[in-house]
Amino acid sequence: MKLLYFCCFVYFLTACGQYKDESLHLTGKIGELLIVADDDIWNSSEVKKALDSSFTRYIMPYFPDVTTFELVHRNHITFDGGIKRHRNVLLINIIPGFTEKTAELKIIKDGWAYDQSIMEINAKDKSQLIQCLKGELSDKMHAFYDENEWKRLSALFQEEENTYVQKNIRKTFGIDIQLPDGSGIVSANKNFYRIEFPPASRPIEFPNIGKQDVGAVWEGIMVYQYDFIDSNQLSLENLLKARDTMLRYNVPHETEGLYMGTQYVKLVYPEMTSATNKSGTIKGYEMRGMFHFVGKKMHTTGGAFWAFHFIHPRSKKIICISGYVDAPSTTSWTHFLRELQAVWKSVKII
């Protein structure tokens, strides 16, 4: 058990293993964070603003906006039954007799179901709670839920069978990645693979009408490679040039003359940051942006992409794992983008 002292509150780890049951499945949607707090705390505009600032952040640069988490609420009385197995839970307790000068934050390692992410904040009043939510650990609190969201998907994909697809990826690129069950190769050559995810893995819920559609999302992963010559190739501009070349010759639209390209408008101009795979053994660059189909002067569909570039230590080639998703604006893209993130994070060198 490790104590970290900050000026705003005390942060430490605890475990409640007596609740853990690997046979109980998680409830709630990917991208939901359940706030368990008394109604007067949840209805406080100052508390709500602090919660939004800490947890309702955006995966950039997508349009429409893609939030990392949507906050939903239950009070302590209605936090009962199956809702206790929600995938992401933040317990907020206001304790009038609380004597600490700063709020106390606990990260509960095991909760009421296997692989839950649970944090608990104890504070003496709203002011102390808000100070905690705005304090130095705000980013760490968000990162706790953020990482666990894609890690759960990665673990799920690892359990599923994609023997044929993975065997071909290993042979062609010298890497291994975990994929949703039922993923299939759409096109392949010695330097480029496109893999489509199964429709059943991507239900869409349309708000206010209570209906689902499992066939209106186009989602998958592209893996491609080309020779590494020098470090100049790893700039954002040069990686984008190589991407556009690869897409032009390998991802045609069903309409002749159209092919996948990158959107370069200011609002959604691609962004790139340093990143690593899940195990931290591969260092590279993640890139996020939007795509659309180009080649003719006509209106076309498009969507989001999330890519990871790195240099293979043996083949000395630049490898890109680039996920894409085209979903209606009537539904959140968070679930689909998390799937893409889980796939590229899972990459290993063979």
Helices and strands as residue ranges (DSSP letters): E 3-5, E 9-14, G 17-19, E 32-36, H 39-42, H 45-55, E 70-74, G 81-85, E 88-94, E 103-108, E 117-123, H 126-133, H 138-159, H 163-173, E 175-176, E 184-188, E 192-196, G 199-201, E 204-206, E 211-213, E 218-227, G 231-234, H 236-250, E 259-262, G 266-268, E 271-276, E 283-294, E 302-311, E 317-326, H 334-345, E 348-349
